[in-house]
Amino acid sequence: PIILAQTNFTHRDNLKYPYEERGLQFGDGVYEVIRIYNGSYYLLQEHVDRFFRSAEAVKINLLFTKEELRNLLDELLKRNDMKEDGKVYLQATRGSAPRDHVFPINVSANIYAYVQDFPRGIENLENGISAITHPDIRWENCYIKSLNLLPNVLAKQEAKEQNCGEAILHKDGFVTECSSSNVYLVKDGKIYTHPVKQNILHGCVRMRIEQFVKDLNIPFIEEGFNVEDIAMADELFLSSSTSEITPIVNVDKNQIGTGTPGKITRMLQQAYEKDAN
Ligand code: PDD
């Protein structure tokens, strides 16, 4: 069959991508982004566990056990001679099949993973970033790390167009998370963040933060805070595998606290530094 690609007609075999792929056509898949420091994975088991949780939640059959996946991911670093700071992108879709909303029968998942160099964002970690607030228009099941990222993409782009690094999402007045990270507010020495529920992603870095605050004796209150609370915050920070623990020093053009990274944020960054090395 002849296919229209951009403005050209071509035989479908000439296309470089599988055009009837459920990840492309439906966003029917799940993914992970895993951090690498000095050629070793950070929080690998947490990512593997979550990848399996996501796949199970959307009924995608993975082709391996958790242990087999770990071994494959280790082999991937070896074959790429990866010794630097980087990240691995891992994705599973329901596979390639003629377009139909209903699951295809006897079609196996398409899975791939690749390594990329990815230096640490030293400047953002040091000085913090600015953010905007943005309505959270995503679905109810954000605990699944799904390929359907259009609302996240639009929110992050909006942030970029306002010279900001992240969009803080809110629903029914409460802050949920950011477009690609979890978010925390510090007030009077206590940390507030949205509870781990269906409507946010349980971040792997957040899981470590839950341990750091215990070790450091910092009260960690899993209660959603309001968008209006942000103006009164002493500190604000976010976490993710790519941005680690990044201070947020400005939101919607208003300075947070002193406009510089706060004490508790710094303590957590130090704990992260020790943990990741
Ligand atoms: N994003 N919330 C959302 C919506 C995310 O997309 C992410 C990660 C997080 C933080 O999760 P973790 O600590 O496990 O990285 C929270 C990745 C980095 C991405 O999509 O690129």
Residues whose N, C-alpha, C, O or C-beta is under 5 A from the ligand:
A	BS01	PDD	V33 E177 C178 S179 S180 S181 N182 L201 H202 G203 C204 V205 R206 S239 S240 S241 T242
